[in-house]
Amino acid sequence: MFNFFSELIADYGLEIDGVSSFNIINMSNKLVYIEGQKGVVKISSESMSIRIKGGLVEVLGQNLKLKKISGSTVCIVGKIESIESK
């Protein structure tokens, strides 16, 4: 089965111990997809904080909306200005 993140790890020879705790895809600063989420900590139209193993991912922007959330993934849409993992 094809796995996007596994392919990147193999193609670029990255050394990652075990399974990565989270992955983030930013599409044209309009959509952020986070894999490995453990819960939503903060949600507003300008800031969202998502819990991940060992920390937080903070998405800042304008008109942010939580488009989809499932067991381990979350999708945020809007005008994305920055993404930080802490």
C-alpha positions as CSV (number, residue, x, y, z in Angstrom):
1,M,0.0,0.0,0.0
2,F,1.3,3.5,-0.9
3,N,2.1,5.8,2.0
4,F,3.1,9.4,1.1
5,F,5.2,10.0,4.2
6,S,7.0,6.6,3.9
7,E,7.9,7.4,0.3
8,L,9.4,10.8,1.3
9,I,11.4,9.2,4.1
10,A,12.8,6.6,1.6
11,D,13.4,9.0,-1.3
12,Y,15.3,11.5,0.9
13,G,17.1,8.9,3.1
14,L,15.7,10.3,6.3
15,E,16.4,8.5,9.5
16,I,13.3,8.5,11.7
17,D,13.2,6.3,14.7
18,G,9.9,4.3,14.8
19,V,6.7,5.9,13.7
20,S,6.7,9.7,13.5
21,S,4.5,11.3,16.1
22,F,2.9,13.7,13.6
23,N,3.0,14.9,10.0
24,I,1.8,18.2,8.5
25,I,0.8,19.1,5.0
26,N,0.3,22.8,4.0
27,M,-1.5,23.3,0.7
28,S,-0.9,26.8,-0.7
29,N,-1.5,28.4,2.7
30,K,-5.2,27.6,2.4
31,L,-5.4,24.1,3.9
32,V,-3.5,22.4,6.7
33,Y,-3.7,18.6,7.2
34,I,-2.3,17.2,10.4
35,E,-1.8,13.5,10.9
36,G,-1.2,12.3,14.5
37,Q,-3.4,14.7,16.4
38,K,-4.4,13.9,20.0
39,G,-7.0,16.6,20.4
40,V,-8.0,20.2,19.8
41,V,-6.8,22.5,22.6
42,K,-7.8,25.9,21.2
43,I,-10.1,26.9,18.3
44,S,-10.9,30.4,17.0
45,S,-11.0,32.0,13.6
46,E,-7.5,33.3,14.1
47,S,-5.7,30.6,16.0
48,M,-5.9,26.8,16.5
49,S,-3.8,24.6,18.7
50,I,-3.7,20.9,18.1
51,R,-2.2,18.5,20.6
52,I,0.3,16.0,19.2
53,K,2.5,13.5,20.9
54,G,5.0,15.5,23.0
55,G,3.6,19.0,22.2
56,L,1.4,21.2,20.2
57,V,0.9,22.4,16.6
58,E,-0.2,26.0,16.5
59,V,-1.9,27.3,13.3
60,L,-2.3,31.1,12.9
61,G,-4.2,32.9,10.2
62,Q,-7.5,34.5,9.2
63,N,-11.0,32.9,8.8
64,L,-9.7,29.6,10.1
65,K,-12.3,26.7,10.2
66,L,-12.0,23.2,11.5
67,K,-13.1,21.4,8.3
68,K,-12.7,17.8,9.4
69,I,-11.5,15.9,12.4
70,S,-11.2,12.1,12.8
71,G,-9.4,9.7,15.2
72,S,-5.9,10.8,14.3
73,T,-6.2,13.6,11.6
74,V,-7.5,17.1,11.5
75,C,-8.0,19.5,8.5
76,I,-8.0,23.3,8.9
77,V,-8.9,25.7,6.1
78,G,-8.6,29.5,5.8
79,K,-5.8,31.9,5.2
80,I,-2.9,30.2,6.8
81,E,-0.2,32.7,8.0
82,S,2.0,30.4,10.1
83,I,2.4,26.9,11.5
84,E,4.6,26.1,14.5
85,S,5.2,22.9,16.4
86,K,6.2,23.3,20.1
